Structures are given as C-alpha cells and as structure tokens.
Amino acid sequence: MEQKEKGARANANAASTRERIVEAAFALFAERGYHAVSVRDIAAAVGIKDASLYNHFPSKQAIFDAIVSGALDRMRRFFGERRIMFDVGDDAGPYEDLGAEGLRAMVLPSFRYFFEDPYLVRLRRLLVVSQFESEEAGRVYRLVFVEQPMALQRTIFEHLMVTGEFAADDAAQMAVEFQGVPFLLMHAGLSWEQAEPRLVAHLERFARAHTVAGRGIRKGERA
C-alpha cells in the first residue's frame, strides 16, 4: 500500500511539473516567439534543470505540441457543451430553422470565446508572433483561426441550403464573407465590448442576405 501511495504521489508531482512546463513555455512563446525561447529559458522559468525538463518532454517542439493540443481540447469542450459544431462531422441539426436571431444566438458565443478566453487569446498571440519563423506555428495559426472556422461554416451553410433555410449560393465563398469580419476585428486588437455591436450587425446583415426569409422567399419557391 505504501509503495502504491508513493507511486501515486510521484505521478501527481510529474503531472504538476509537466503542467508548469507547459504554462511557462506558453507564456514565454507568446511574449518572445517560438524560436527566441530556449529549453534553458523554459527550465529556468519553472525552476528546474534542463536535464529534468527532458524527463517530461523530449524536445521544445513537443512542448509546443502540448500547448496546441491543450488549446484544441479546451475549444472542443467549449463548443460541445453548447452544441456548436467543432468538427465538420458533428451534427448540424441544431442549426436548422436558423434565422437572424437564431444565427446570432448560436454563433455569437463562439465569437466571444475567441475574443475573451485567456488561453485562446494567448495562443493567438503566440502564433501571430511565431508564424513567420516556424512552419508549424504558421500551420496551426491557419488551422485554428482560418481553415477550421471556414470549413465548419461552409458545412453549416450547405446544411441550411439543404433544409431550405438558406438560399442556394456558394457556401465556400459565404464562409469567407462570414469569417472575414470577426477575423479582422480580432486581429485589430478590439475588446469584446468594442467588437460585439459590429459582429451583431454583421450577423444580422448576413442573415438578411442569405436566409430565405431574409430574401422574402417562401420555402419551396425559387428566387
């Protein structure tokens, strides 16, 4: 029993140290950029020796991967709890009968999350700083803030065209239009309070332009 307790404490300590390494590296990467931070810098911030850090991660890249994985897991939980699509294979059913008010109620919380979640804000800062010096940072940046959102939006819009809520259109181009405004406001450094009224206006205008009801067309009729 005593041996098991010692093992459990050792595992807990190792997990705690691993978390501290990730947190320290995350802060340093976001401030200086990926390449400007060394393993020695990270170890010093945690208060351990370089060699001890390698007991938890085989490389600096592995620490970066853990940061990204943690961010994606947090996003997946957030979206899943609110029945907002996170992967293109997720159920698009909750988006049926989505008019202007429904679009705002469903999508606005996800926009707010990107503006306000401290972890995601810091991830964006890290990737913006590092994207031109790290191919992997650039890939993750495009995935999280451009490619995945637009892929999800395209899937949602295609679904809403099938259900008759949205008029037939180019779903991929609609996704560019839809994502462009929040992306611009986010990277302009606006706070959520500053961005929210602009995003609400954007969502309402988008719904008027693309929903069948907004275009004054009844289901079953052709424009």
Secondary structure, 3 states (H helix, E strand, C coil): CHHHHHHHHHHHHHHHHHHHHHHHHHHHHHHHCCCCCCHHHHHHHHCCCHHHHCCCCCCHHHHHHHHHHHHHHHHHHHHHHCCCCCCCCCCCHHHCCCCHHHHHHHHHHHHHHHHHCHHHHHHHHHHHHHCCCCHHHHHHHHHHHHHHHHHHHHHHHHHHHHHCCECCCCHHHHHHHHHHHHHHHHHCCCCHHHHHHHHHHHHHHHHHHHECCCCCCCCCCCC
